[in-house]
Amino acid sequence: MAERQVVIQNEKGLHVRPATAFMQLASKFASKVQLVKGGQAVNGKSSLELLMLAATEGTALTIRAEGPDAEQAVEALAKFVEDKFGMRDD
């Protein structure tokens, strides 16, 4: 298992477009991916579950992956979050 803590940096948080983009990237990996906020863990390959986290700007999340490419998944997803999901505060 691999995990890494990240902080949501984009102004509107984890809304529909970044949640969908995160899910699409997570789905490229064979590993099981979870996003954890406090005690709540959701499937990182489900945009609907990601939205249930209600993660606003400044929210600390843990990206957790378990499987054959867990390290690569966590690294890529953490970089994606830190890069504001590849979006400009929209």
DOKOL-981198 format. One record per residue (C-alpha): z, x, y. Coordinates in nm, 2 decimals, always signed. Layout:
N
rotor z Z; x X; y Y
...
This chain:
90
rotor z +0.00; x +0.00; y +0.00
rotor z -0.07; x +0.11; y +0.35
rotor z +0.05; x -0.03; y +0.68
rotor z +0.05; x +0.04; y +1.05
rotor z +0.20; x -0.13; y +1.35
rotor z -0.03; x -0.22; y +1.64
rotor z +0.01; x -0.41; y +1.97
rotor z -0.23; x -0.67; y +2.10
rotor z -0.37; x -0.53; y +2.42
rotor z -0.64; x -0.78; y +2.53
rotor z -0.53; x -1.03; y +2.80
rotor z -0.60; x -1.35; y +2.60
rotor z -0.45; x -1.22; y +2.28
rotor z -0.57; x -1.30; y +1.93
rotor z -0.79; x -1.60; y +2.01
rotor z -1.08; x -1.74; y +1.82
rotor z -1.34; x -1.47; y +1.88
rotor z -1.12; x -1.17; y +1.81
rotor z -0.97; x -1.35; y +1.51
rotor z -1.31; x -1.41; y +1.37
rotor z -1.42; x -1.05; y +1.43
rotor z -1.10; x -0.92; y +1.27
rotor z -1.16; x -1.14; y +0.96
rotor z -1.52; x -1.02; y +0.93
rotor z -1.41; x -0.66; y +0.94
rotor z -1.12; x -0.71; y +0.70
rotor z -1.36; x -0.89; y +0.46
rotor z -1.57; x -0.57; y +0.43
rotor z -1.28; x -0.41; y +0.23
rotor z -1.19; x -0.48; y -0.13
rotor z -0.81; x -0.45; y -0.05
rotor z -0.59; x -0.75; y +0.02
rotor z -0.53; x -0.74; y +0.40
rotor z -0.23; x -0.91; y +0.57
rotor z -0.13; x -0.93; y +0.94
rotor z +0.24; x -0.96; y +0.99
rotor z +0.43; x -1.09; y +1.30
rotor z +0.80; x -1.09; y +1.26
rotor z +0.87; x -1.23; y +0.92
rotor z +0.54; x -1.42; y +0.90
rotor z +0.25; x -1.27; y +0.70
rotor z -0.10; x -1.42; y +0.70
rotor z -0.42; x -1.34; y +0.52
rotor z -0.62; x -1.10; y +0.73
rotor z -0.94; x -1.24; y +0.58
rotor z -0.88; x -1.59; y +0.71
rotor z -0.95; x -1.65; y +1.08
rotor z -0.75; x -1.98; y +1.07
rotor z -0.44; x -1.81; y +0.93
rotor z -0.48; x -1.53; y +1.19
rotor z -0.48; x -1.79; y +1.47
rotor z -0.15; x -1.94; y +1.33
rotor z +0.02; x -1.62; y +1.44
rotor z -0.02; x -1.72; y +1.81
rotor z -0.03; x -1.35; y +1.90
rotor z -0.05; x -1.30; y +2.27
rotor z -0.10; x -0.99; y +2.48
rotor z +0.18; x -0.74; y +2.40
rotor z +0.26; x -0.89; y +2.06
rotor z +0.35; x -0.62; y +1.80
rotor z +0.18; x -0.68; y +1.46
rotor z +0.18; x -0.49; y +1.13
rotor z -0.15; x -0.45; y +0.95
rotor z -0.08; x -0.42; y +0.58
rotor z -0.33; x -0.36; y +0.30
rotor z -0.30; x -0.32; y -0.07
rotor z -0.59; x -0.21; y -0.30
rotor z -0.84; x +0.06; y -0.37
rotor z -0.94; x +0.11; y +0.00
rotor z -0.61; x +0.02; y +0.17
rotor z -0.58; x +0.33; y +0.38
rotor z -0.94; x +0.29; y +0.51
rotor z -0.89; x -0.08; y +0.58
rotor z -0.57; x -0.02; y +0.78
rotor z -0.72; x +0.26; y +0.98
rotor z -1.04; x +0.07; y +1.07
rotor z -0.85; x -0.25; y +1.15
rotor z -0.59; x -0.07; y +1.36
rotor z -0.86; x +0.11; y +1.56
rotor z -1.03; x -0.23; y +1.61
rotor z -0.72; x -0.39; y +1.75
rotor z -0.64; x -0.09; y +1.97
rotor z -1.00; x -0.12; y +2.10
rotor z -0.92; x -0.48; y +2.21
rotor z -1.13; x -0.61; y +1.93
rotor z -1.44; x -0.46; y +2.09
rotor z -1.42; x -0.72; y +2.37
rotor z -1.36; x -0.71; y +2.74
rotor z -1.07; x -0.95; y +2.83
rotor z -1.27; x -1.27; y +2.78
